Amino acid sequence: MTKLIKITIFGFLISISVFTVYAKSNQLIFKQIECSIQSNKNKYQDLFLDVADTDLKRSHGLMNREDIKSNLGMLFIWNDKQIRNFWMKNTHFNLDLFFLNNQGEIIEIYKNARAFDETNIKSQNKVNFVIELKSGMYPLQIGDKFLCPLRSLSK
């Protein structure tokens, strides 16, 4: 009986080790770009965005991150303009979503998307660029512009 318990515990520990190695090797690597924001009121510098340009990266987004700095966020890129859908599943902090035209101009904003909320957030406009930033960090408005190399990033 003791041998069976030892074998069971050993097997359990091995499976945890294998899962940990798999999880670490399976982490997504995001390219990061630097952008600034041009608004009527201010120009913010040194904004760093992780680029989500594949289905896997877009579906993962900012999930499972405990927190992000105020000057960090994520840029979602698609090759085509479509109505876009988001949710906050496994996202640990509130976000503001900025829907952009091809020139980086904000054409729609969804403010204060709630952490862990699985309610669908659906854009009203067809877009191929969306930026997520920590909620309330930037008081941006429709017409403000993200100065990012959007054209060079889209395929």
N, C-alpha and C positions, 0 to 999 in steps of 0.2 A: 504494500500500500504506500509506503514512504517513497519507494522508487517511482511509482506512478505519479505522485504529487510532484516530485523533483522533475520528472520528464515534462509534466504539464507546465510547470513554472518556467522551465528552460525554454520550452516551445513558445510560450507567451512572450518571454523577453526577446527571443529571436525575432518574432513577428513584429514587435514594437520597433526594434532596431531597423528591420528592413523597411517598414513603413516610414520611419523618420528619414532614412537615406533617400527613399523614393520621393517623399514630399519635398525635401531640400533640393533634389536634383530636378524636380518638376516645377520649380518656381519660375514664374515668367520674368523675362528680362525686358524692360521697357527702355526704348531710346528716350533720351530727355533733350528737350529743346528750351532755349531761352526766348522769352517774349516780353513785350511791354504792352501797356494798355494806354490808349489815348482817349481821354474823355474831355468834355467841355470844361470840367473842373480841374482835373489833375492829370499828370502823366506818371504812371507807376512803372518803375523799372524792376529788372531782375525777378521776373516771374518765371519759374521753371515748371515745365509741363511734361509729364510722361506721355508718350505717344501710344495710343491704342489704335493700331491700324490693321489688325487681323481679327477674325471672328472670336478667336480664343481670348485675345487681349481685351477686346470690347466687352465680352461677356464677363470677364473677371473684374475689369475696371479697378475701382478703389476698395473693393471688398477685402475684408480681413486685415486691414491696416488699422492699428490701434488709434492713430492720429496722424495728421500731417501738419507741417509748418504752414504759416499763413501765406507764404509766397510759393507754395507748391500746389499742383493740381494735375488734371489729366485732360488731354486733348484727344477726342474721339474723331477718327477719320474714316469716311466711307468713300467709295469711288462714285457713287450715285446719290442724287438728291431724293430723299424719301422722308415720310413722316417717321420720326424716331421715337422709340419707347425706352424708358428707363425705369428702374426701381432701386430701392435702397437696401435690398437683401444683404445681410452680413456687412453692411457699411456702418462703422462705429461712430460716425460724426455727421452732422447735418451739412448739406451741400447747397450751393447755388449753381444752377445749370444755365449756361449761356449758349443759345443757338445762333450760329453765325452764317452769314452769306459767304460767297467765295472770296470776298475782299476782306474778310475778318470782322465785318461790322455786325454788331449784335442786333438781331431782328426779333428776338424773343427771349424772355427770361422766366425761369421758374425758380423762385426764391425759397430758401429754407426747406428743402426736401429733408424729411425727418429720418434720422438714423434708424435702420432696421425695418423701415416701413416697406411693405411689399406691394403697395398700391401702385398701379401703372401711372407713370408720368409720360404723357404723350405730347409731342410737339404739335403745334397748330400749323407750322410751316414745313415744307420739304427742305431739308438741309443735308449737307454732307460733312459739317463740322459742328461739334459740340464741345464746350469746355466746362469742366466741373472744378469749382473752387470751394474751399471751406466757407461755410455760410457766414455772411455778414462782414467778410474781410474787405470787400471792395464794393462801394456804393455805385455800381454801374447802372447805366440806363440804355434803353433802346437807342441805337445810333452811335454809341461808344464803339471803339474799335480795338481789337487785339492785333498788335503788330507782330506777326509770326510768319515764318516762311511756309505758309499754307500750300501754295502751289507746288513747291518743291517736294512737299511731303505726300501729296496725293498722287496716285498712280495714274 
